[in-house]
Amino acid sequence: MNNTTKLRWFILLPGLAMWLGWGIRGEFGHSTGAMIPGAFLALALWILLPGKKFSRGLLIALSAVGFGFGGGMTTLESAGMAIGHYSYVPNATVLGYSGLVLKGALWALFGGAGLGVAFTASRYRLKDIILAGIFMAGSYYAGWALINRPKLLYFSVDRPESWGGLLFAAIVLLVWLTVRGHTRIPLVLALCAAASAAIGYPIAVTIHGYALYHHSGFWYHWWRVAETTFGTFMGVGLGLGTYFIKDELPDTQEVVRPIAGPLMGPWGIVFSVALAALCTALYQHDLPWIILGSFLWCAAYYSDQIAWYIGVAMTYYVTAARVVRYWLHNQHLGNPFILWTLVALATLVVSWKVTTWWRKTDKTTARNVLVFTVWAILTLDYLQNFINRAVLVASPHAVAAAGGRWPYTLWAWGDEMVVDAFFTVAAILLTWLAYRASRPRACE
């Protein structure tokens, strides 16, 4: 296969994986939701890198957690300023677009850095990753205190910002990884992610603004279009970055990182659910992702099995937990004990599947993990959007006014039905591409 065809795969597969993943992320929150596209992207890159020696579990975990660091930033008011929602703010358009460029770059940068660390894990010790987490947290709060707290440069209307903290944390992280590991790969992938996101986010918001003013309507969900556009830019940027550094990745690995640990038996499966539940609860009780994410990076680096649990099982758990919280608190549906038990059992099944994958490195396994994860997460998206009180407990008067049960149900599902139709088509296409790419010598 010639280089042009190879390059095409590095554009198509990561781009579509992030298109779908970032679109679904919009349904499930910020930091925890961002684990979804991070996992999809890592699995897509695994398929495209046959023969390279790196920890697959670490790649998925560091990418999933890495994209969560930017989830604490507020971006909607910057987007509103850019497209004219806050015209009374002086220089609103300039400030809005400047904020989108900066915040978009910072959101993607940590995911790219995580991928780079996974590719070059043999160059770092666990102590290096622990120190990186400590330096990141310290510099984050320093940046927040120096820039965001006094609003030295402010890209919102009245929401608190944290981009200054992430900027300081990003600089410290990249300097530490580059100097300590004597490699440029984490820096290159971080900059590729940042550049593509800095370009993509303003374009995505501009598309949203134009469509909102010219083509608004009940069946349109233009913010999802913006989110999927943003995700595509990041996926393509990191796909291209990986393509250009792939020849620098080792074909052999003298020191295997992370180490193998005794956590793949029944107790390991239980441990994975407990870890996911604990981390989700801590995040829901306002533990900042800069601390929780740093801890998860260290835990993933400590053990390859833990990395797999974080990258796949925890990504599934936090998404399922979001569905349950939505049903219980927003829709007032279901019994809490039964729902949380079902989430735990489903996550146990996912963790058991992890135990069948973690030692394998072939493209077929990568394809299977990607397809399984995509459809498992998409199923949760269906459950959240299509099981709601408006449909299950419909008012007879509302049903009659709509002209019958089915017209009323379609009205109640609204634009989310259209969104999920596009997600389903994208998932089918991604599955097909994954099967094509995983054929022997397809991308070699």
C-alpha positions as CSV (number, residue, x, y, z in Angstrom):
1,M,0.0,0.0,0.0
2,N,1.5,3.4,-1.0
3,N,2.1,6.3,1.3
4,T,-0.9,8.2,0.0
5,T,-3.3,5.4,0.9
6,K,-1.6,5.1,4.3
7,L,-2.1,8.8,5.0
8,R,-5.8,8.5,3.9
9,W,-6.3,6.0,6.7
10,F,-4.7,8.2,9.3
11,I,-7.2,10.9,8.3
12,L,-10.4,8.9,7.9
13,L,-10.3,6.6,10.8
14,P,-9.2,9.0,13.6
15,G,-11.3,11.8,12.2
16,L,-14.5,9.7,12.1
17,A,-13.8,8.2,15.6
18,M,-13.5,11.7,17.1
19,W,-16.5,13.0,15.1
20,L,-18.7,10.4,16.7
21,G,-16.9,10.4,20.1
22,W,-17.0,14.2,20.5
23,G,-20.6,14.3,19.4
24,I,-21.6,11.7,22.0
25,R,-19.5,13.6,24.6
26,G,-22.0,16.4,24.3
27,E,-24.7,14.2,25.7
28,F,-22.6,13.1,28.8
29,G,-20.9,16.1,30.3
30,H,-17.4,17.6,30.2
31,S,-14.5,15.8,31.8
32,T,-16.0,12.4,32.2
33,G,-17.8,12.7,28.9
34,A,-14.5,13.5,27.1
35,M,-13.2,10.1,28.0
36,I,-15.4,8.7,25.3
37,P,-13.7,10.4,22.2
38,G,-10.3,9.9,23.8
39,A,-10.9,6.1,24.0
40,F,-12.3,6.0,20.5
41,L,-9.3,7.9,19.1
42,A,-6.7,5.7,20.8
43,L,-8.4,2.5,19.5
44,A,-8.5,3.9,16.0
45,L,-4.7,4.7,16.2
46,W,-4.0,1.2,17.5
47,I,-5.5,-0.3,14.4
48,L,-3.2,1.9,12.2
49,L,0.0,1.0,14.0
50,P,0.7,-2.7,13.5
51,G,4.0,-4.0,14.7
52,K,4.8,-1.0,16.9
53,K,5.6,-1.8,20.6
54,F,3.6,0.2,23.1
55,S,1.1,-0.6,25.8
56,R,-2.4,-0.6,24.3
57,G,-4.1,-0.2,27.6
58,L,-1.9,2.8,28.5
59,L,-2.7,4.4,25.1
60,I,-6.4,4.1,25.7
61,A,-6.3,5.3,29.3
62,L,-4.0,8.3,28.9
63,S,-5.9,9.4,25.8
64,A,-9.3,9.1,27.5
65,V,-8.2,10.8,30.7
66,G,-6.1,13.4,28.9
67,F,-9.1,14.8,27.0
68,G,-10.9,15.2,30.3
69,F,-8.5,17.9,31.6
70,G,-10.1,20.6,29.5
71,G,-13.6,19.7,30.6
72,G,-13.5,22.2,33.5
73,M,-13.2,25.2,31.2
74,T,-16.2,27.3,30.4
75,T,-16.6,27.8,26.6
76,L,-20.2,28.5,25.8
77,E,-20.0,32.2,26.7
78,S,-16.9,32.5,24.5
79,A,-18.9,30.9,21.7
80,G,-21.8,33.2,22.3
81,M,-19.6,36.3,22.2
82,A,-18.0,35.1,19.0
83,I,-21.4,34.7,17.1
84,G,-23.0,37.9,18.5
85,H,-25.1,36.8,21.5
86,Y,-23.4,39.4,23.8
87,S,-23.1,42.4,21.5
88,Y,-23.1,44.8,24.5
89,V,-19.7,43.5,25.6
90,P,-16.9,45.6,24.2
91,N,-14.9,43.8,21.5
92,A,-17.1,40.7,22.1
93,T,-16.4,39.1,18.7
94,V,-12.6,39.4,19.0
95,L,-12.6,38.2,22.6
96,G,-14.9,35.3,21.8
97,Y,-12.9,34.0,18.9
98,S,-9.6,34.5,20.8
99,G,-11.1,32.5,23.7
100,L,-12.2,29.7,21.4
101,V,-8.7,29.4,19.8
102,L,-7.0,29.3,23.2
103,K,-9.5,27.1,25.0
104,G,-9.8,24.7,22.1
105,A,-6.1,24.3,21.9
106,L,-5.8,23.6,25.6
107,W,-8.6,21.1,25.6
108,A,-7.0,19.0,23.0
109,L,-3.4,19.4,24.1
110,F,-3.5,17.1,27.1
111,G,-5.0,14.3,25.0
112,G,-2.2,14.6,22.5
113,A,0.4,14.6,25.3
114,G,-1.2,11.5,26.8
115,L,-0.9,9.7,23.5
116,G,2.7,10.7,23.3
117,V,3.5,9.4,26.7
118,A,1.9,6.1,25.9
119,F,3.9,5.7,22.7
120,T,7.2,6.5,24.6
121,A,6.4,4.9,27.9
122,S,9.7,3.1,28.1
123,R,11.5,6.4,28.5
124,Y,9.7,7.3,31.8
125,R,9.5,5.8,35.2
126,L,6.5,5.8,37.4
127,K,8.2,8.5,39.5
128,D,8.4,10.7,36.5
129,I,4.7,10.4,35.9
130,I,3.9,11.1,39.6
131,L,6.1,14.2,39.5
132,A,4.4,15.3,36.3
133,G,1.0,15.1,38.0
134,I,2.3,17.1,41.0
135,F,3.9,19.7,38.8
136,M,0.7,20.0,36.7
137,A,-1.5,20.5,39.8
138,G,0.8,23.0,41.4
139,S,1.2,25.0,38.2
140,Y,-2.5,24.8,37.5
141,Y,-3.4,26.6,40.7
142,A,-0.6,29.1,40.2
143,G,-1.9,30.0,36.7
144,W,-5.5,30.2,38.0
145,A,-4.4,32.6,40.8
146,L,-2.3,34.8,38.5
147,I,-4.6,35.0,35.5
148,N,-8.1,33.7,36.0
149,R,-8.9,34.8,39.6
150,P,-8.1,38.5,38.9
151,K,-9.6,38.2,35.4
152,L,-6.3,39.5,33.9
153,L,-7.6,38.3,30.5
154,Y,-11.2,37.3,30.4
155,F,-13.1,35.5,27.6
156,S,-16.5,35.2,29.1
157,V,-19.4,37.4,30.3
158,D,-19.7,36.3,33.9
159,R,-18.6,32.7,34.3
160,P,-15.5,31.8,36.2
161,E,-12.6,30.7,33.9
162,S,-9.7,28.3,34.4
163,W,-7.8,28.4,31.1
164,G,-4.9,30.2,32.7
165,G,-4.4,27.3,35.1
166,L,-4.5,24.8,32.2
167,L,-2.0,26.9,30.2
168,F,0.5,26.9,33.1
169,A,-0.1,23.2,33.6
170,A,0.4,22.4,29.9
171,I,3.7,24.3,29.7
172,V,5.1,22.6,32.7
173,L,3.9,19.2,31.6
174,L,5.4,19.5,28.1
175,V,8.7,20.8,29.3
176,W,9.0,18.0,31.9
177,L,8.1,15.3,29.5
178,T,10.5,16.5,26.8
179,V,13.4,17.0,29.1
180,R,12.9,14.0,31.3
181,G,12.2,11.5,28.4
182,H,14.6,12.9,25.9
183,T,12.0,12.6,23.2
184,R,9.9,15.0,21.2
185,I,7.0,12.7,20.5
186,P,4.7,13.9,23.4
187,L,5.5,17.5,22.5
188,V,4.8,17.0,18.8
189,L,1.5,15.2,19.3
190,A,0.4,17.8,21.9
191,L,1.1,20.6,19.5
192,C,-0.7,18.8,16.6
193,A,-3.7,18.4,18.9
194,A,-3.6,22.0,20.0
195,A,-3.1,23.4,16.5
196,S,-6.0,21.4,15.0
197,A,-8.3,22.3,17.8
198,A,-7.4,26.0,17.7
199,I,-8.4,26.0,14.0
200,G,-11.4,23.7,14.4
201,Y,-13.2,25.2,17.3
202,P,-13.7,28.7,15.8
203,I,-14.8,27.1,12.5
204,A,-17.2,24.8,14.3
205,V,-18.8,27.7,16.3
206,T,-19.0,29.8,13.1
207,I,-20.9,27.0,11.4
208,H,-23.2,26.8,14.4
209,G,-23.8,30.5,14.5
210,Y,-24.6,30.8,10.8
211,A,-26.9,27.8,10.8
212,L,-28.7,28.9,13.9
213,Y,-29.6,32.3,12.5
214,H,-30.5,31.0,9.0
215,H,-31.8,27.4,9.5
216,S,-33.1,27.2,13.0
217,G,-36.0,24.9,13.7
218,F,-37.4,22.2,15.9
219,W,-35.6,19.3,14.2
220,Y,-32.2,21.0,14.1
221,H,-29.5,20.6,16.7
222,W,-26.7,22.8,15.4
223,W,-24.6,22.7,18.5
224,R,-24.1,19.0,17.9
225,V,-22.9,19.9,14.4
226,A,-20.4,22.2,16.0
227,E,-19.2,19.5,18.5
228,T,-18.8,16.9,15.8
229,T,-16.9,19.4,13.6
230,F,-14.6,20.2,16.5
231,G,-14.0,16.6,17.1
232,T,-13.2,15.9,13.5
233,F,-10.5,18.5,13.4
234,M,-8.9,17.1,16.5
235,G,-9.1,13.5,15.2
236,V,-7.5,14.5,11.9
237,G,-4.8,16.6,13.5
238,L,-3.8,13.8,15.8
239,G,-4.1,11.2,13.0
240,L,-1.7,13.3,10.9
241,G,0.6,13.9,13.8
242,T,0.8,10.1,14.5
243,Y,1.4,9.4,10.8
244,F,4.4,11.7,10.7
245,I,6.0,10.3,13.9
246,K,5.1,6.7,13.4
247,D,8.5,5.8,12.1
248,E,10.1,7.0,15.3
249,L,8.0,4.6,17.4
250,P,9.9,1.6,18.6
251,D,9.5,-1.8,16.9
252,T,10.9,-3.3,20.1
253,Q,10.7,-2.1,23.6
254,E,13.5,-2.8,26.0
255,V,11.7,-1.8,29.2
256,V,8.0,-2.6,29.3
257,R,5.9,0.2,30.9
258,P,3.5,-0.1,32.6
259,I,4.3,-3.3,34.4
260,A,2.0,-6.3,34.5
261,G,0.3,-6.7,37.9
262,P,-1.9,-9.4,39.5
263,L,-5.2,-7.7,38.7
264,M,-6.9,-9.7,35.9
265,G,-8.7,-12.3,38.0
266,P,-12.2,-12.0,39.5
267,W,-10.9,-9.6,42.1
268,G,-9.5,-7.4,39.4
269,I,-12.9,-7.2,37.7
270,V,-14.5,-6.1,41.0
271,F,-11.6,-3.7,41.6
272,S,-12.3,-2.0,38.2
273,V,-15.9,-1.3,39.1
274,A,-14.9,0.0,42.6
275,L,-12.3,2.3,41.1
276,A,-14.7,3.6,38.5
277,A,-17.4,4.2,41.1
278,L,-15.0,5.9,43.5
279,C,-13.5,8.2,40.9
280,T,-16.9,9.1,39.6
281,A,-18.2,9.9,43.1
282,L,-15.1,12.1,43.8
283,Y,-15.6,14.0,40.6
284,Q,-19.3,14.5,41.3
285,H,-18.3,15.9,44.7
286,D,-16.1,18.6,43.0
287,L,-12.7,16.9,43.1
288,P,-11.0,18.8,40.2
289,W,-10.0,16.8,37.2
290,I,-6.5,18.2,37.4
291,I,-6.1,16.1,40.5
292,L,-8.3,13.2,39.7
293,G,-6.9,12.9,36.1
294,S,-3.3,13.1,37.3
295,F,-4.1,10.3,39.8
296,L,-5.6,8.2,37.0
297,W,-2.6,8.8,34.7
298,C,-0.4,7.5,37.5
299,A,-2.6,4.5,38.2
300,A,-2.6,3.6,34.5
301,Y,1.2,3.9,34.3
302,Y,1.6,1.7,37.4
303,S,-0.2,-1.3,35.9
304,D,-1.2,-2.3,32.4
305,Q,-4.3,-4.0,33.7
306,I,-5.4,-0.9,35.6
307,A,-4.8,1.1,32.4
308,W,-7.2,-1.2,30.5
309,Y,-9.8,-0.9,33.3
310,I,-9.5,2.9,33.3
311,G,-9.5,3.3,29.5
312,V,-12.4,0.9,28.7
313,A,-14.4,-0.1,31.8
314,M,-14.3,3.3,33.6
315,T,-15.2,5.1,30.3
316,Y,-18.2,2.8,30.1
317,Y,-19.1,3.2,33.8
318,V,-19.0,7.0,33.9
319,T,-21.2,7.1,30.8
320,A,-23.7,4.6,32.3
321,A,-23.7,6.5,35.6
322,R,-24.6,9.7,33.8
323,V,-27.6,7.9,32.2
324,V,-28.8,6.7,35.7
325,R,-28.4,10.2,37.2
326,Y,-30.4,11.7,34.4
327,W,-33.2,9.2,34.8
328,L,-33.3,9.6,38.6
329,H,-32.8,13.4,39.0
330,N,-34.1,14.9,35.7
331,Q,-36.7,12.4,34.7
332,H,-37.7,11.0,38.1
333,L,-37.8,7.5,36.6
334,G,-36.8,4.1,38.1
335,N,-35.6,2.6,41.4
336,P,-32.1,3.8,42.4
337,F,-31.1,0.4,43.8
338,I,-32.1,-1.5,40.7
339,L,-30.6,1.0,38.3
340,W,-27.2,1.2,40.1
341,T,-27.1,-2.6,40.4
342,L,-27.7,-2.8,36.6
343,V,-24.8,-0.3,36.0
344,A,-22.5,-2.3,38.2
345,L,-23.4,-5.6,36.5
346,A,-23.0,-4.1,33.1
347,T,-19.6,-2.7,34.0
348,L,-18.6,-6.1,35.4
349,V,-19.3,-7.6,31.9
350,V,-17.2,-4.9,30.3
351,S,-14.4,-5.5,32.7
352,W,-14.6,-9.2,32.0
353,K,-14.2,-8.4,28.3
354,V,-11.1,-6.4,29.1
355,T,-9.6,-9.5,30.6
356,T,-9.8,-11.2,27.2
357,W,-8.2,-8.3,25.4
358,W,-5.4,-6.9,27.5
359,R,-2.5,-9.2,26.4
360,K,-3.3,-9.0,22.7
361,T,-1.7,-6.5,20.3
362,D,-3.0,-7.5,16.9
363,K,-5.2,-5.3,14.7
364,T,-8.2,-7.7,14.9
365,T,-8.3,-7.2,18.7
366,A,-8.1,-3.5,18.2
367,R,-11.0,-3.6,15.8
368,N,-13.1,-5.8,18.2
369,V,-12.4,-3.4,21.2
370,L,-13.3,-0.4,19.1
371,V,-16.5,-1.8,17.7
372,F,-17.6,-3.1,21.1
373,T,-16.9,0.2,22.8
374,V,-18.5,2.3,20.2
375,W,-21.8,0.3,20.2
376,A,-21.8,-0.1,24.0
377,I,-21.5,3.7,24.5
378,L,-24.0,4.4,21.7
379,T,-26.5,2.1,23.3
380,L,-26.2,4.2,26.5
381,D,-26.9,7.3,24.4
382,Y,-30.0,5.7,23.0
383,L,-31.2,4.8,26.5
384,Q,-30.7,8.4,27.8
385,N,-32.4,10.1,24.8
386,F,-35.3,7.7,24.1
387,I,-36.4,6.7,27.6
388,N,-37.9,9.8,29.2
389,R,-40.9,10.8,31.2
390,A,-42.5,12.7,28.4
391,V,-42.9,9.5,26.3
392,L,-43.5,7.0,29.1
393,V,-46.0,9.1,31.1
394,A,-47.7,11.0,28.3
395,S,-50.7,13.2,28.9
396,P,-53.8,12.0,27.0
397,H,-54.5,15.6,26.1
398,A,-50.9,16.1,24.7
399,V,-51.2,12.8,22.7
400,A,-54.6,13.9,21.2
401,A,-53.3,17.4,20.4
402,A,-50.3,15.8,18.5
403,G,-52.6,13.6,16.5
404,G,-51.8,10.3,18.0
405,R,-49.3,8.3,20.0
406,W,-46.6,8.0,17.3
407,P,-46.7,11.7,16.3
408,Y,-46.5,12.7,19.9
409,T,-43.6,10.3,20.5
410,L,-41.7,11.7,17.6
411,W,-42.3,15.2,18.9
412,A,-41.1,14.2,22.4
413,W,-37.9,12.7,21.1
414,G,-37.4,15.8,18.9
415,D,-34.0,16.8,17.5
416,E,-32.2,14.1,19.6
417,M,-33.8,11.5,17.3
418,V,-32.2,13.2,14.3
419,V,-28.9,13.5,16.1
420,D,-28.9,9.8,17.1
421,A,-29.8,8.9,13.5
422,F,-26.6,10.6,12.4
423,F,-24.6,9.0,15.2
424,T,-25.9,5.5,14.1
425,V,-24.9,6.1,10.5
426,A,-21.4,7.2,11.7
427,A,-21.1,4.2,14.0
428,I,-21.9,1.9,11.1
429,L,-19.4,3.6,8.9
430,L,-16.8,3.5,11.6
431,T,-17.4,-0.2,12.1
432,W,-17.0,-0.8,8.4
433,L,-13.8,1.2,8.2
434,A,-12.4,-0.6,11.3
435,Y,-13.0,-3.9,9.6
436,R,-11.4,-2.8,6.4
437,A,-8.4,-1.3,8.2
438,S,-7.9,-4.4,10.3
439,R,-7.5,-6.7,7.3
440,P,-4.0,-8.2,6.9
441,R,-1.6,-5.6,5.6
442,A,-4.4,-3.1,5.0
443,C,-2.5,-0.2,6.5
444,E,1.0,-1.4,6.3
